[in-house]
Amino acid sequence: MGEILTTEEVRKALYLDYDYDGTELARLSKTASSFIKRKTGYDFGSDAEIEPLATEAAIMYVRQSFFGADGYNKEHDYSLGLNGLLVELQVIAGEKSSV
């Protein structure tokens, strides 16, 4: 499975310093990519050019996971936006699979 976000993109999305644990950043990247693949049935991380909507969904997912790790955080509740992006990504996945 390909990864939608690089560890550097995860670091920037979470506003973290350059010396933050790279293993944790990689874990978040893999988790987001796996989540999107399972919800859409398509591995957007394996594409030569990553779909911008997949990138946005992955960023929302890692932010919601990271900032909500200690409980619900309304400032980082991306449920509605993430669900909307997943619907669009499902359509794109269907188009790519039928080609």
N, C-alpha and C positions, 0 to 999 in steps of 0.2 A: 504494500500500500504506500502510495506517495503521500508526502506531507504538503498541505496547503500553505502553511506558514513556516518560514524559517525561524530559528530560535531568535534571531535578531528582530524579526517582525513581532514575535511574541513579546520580547523585552520592551520594544517601543510601545506596543499596544497597552502594556501594563504600567508604563511610565517608570520603569525600573532602571537602576544604575547598571553600568556596563559589567560590573563584577558580580551580578546576581547569579545564583546557582544555575549553570547551564543545563544540568541534568533535569532540573525542575522545568525549565523552559522547554526542553525537548519533550518531556512528558506531556506538558500542556498542548504542544503542537500536535503530537500523535493522538492525544485524546480528542481534540477538535476535529482532526481529519477523520478519525474513526467514526465519530458521532455523525458527521455529515455524510460519510459513505453509507452508514447504516440507514440513515433517514431517506437518502435519495437512491440508493442502490447503484451509485456510480462513484468511481474513484477520481474525484476532481484533482487530487494531488499528483496524479500520474500524467496529466496533460502537460504538453510542452509549454503552453501559456495558460496560467491558472485563471479560471473564470473569476472576474472581479467580484461577482456576487458571492462566490464561494469564499473568497478572501474576507469579505465583510462579515459573512456568517461565522467564519472561524474566529475572527477578532471578537465579535460579540460573545461567542461561546467561551473563549478563554477569559474575557473580562468578567463575565457573569460567574464563572467557576472560581476564579481567583479572588475576586472581591466579595463573593458570597460564601467563601469557605467556612466562615464562622457563624453563618446563619443568613437569613434573608437580608438583602441590602437593596432597598428600593431605588437607590441612585444607580445601581448597576443591574436592574432587572430588565433584561432585553427580550423577555419572552415573546411579546407581540412582534417585535421586529424580526427576531430570529425565526419565528414560525412563518412569517410572511416570506422571508428569504428562502426558507426550506421549500415552500410551495413552488416558488420560481425555480429553484434548483432542481426540483423533481421534474418540472416541465423540460428544462434544459437537458437533464439526464435522459429523459425519454426520447428527445430529439436526437441526442448523440448515439443512443443505443439503436435507433431505427435506421441509421445511416449505413 
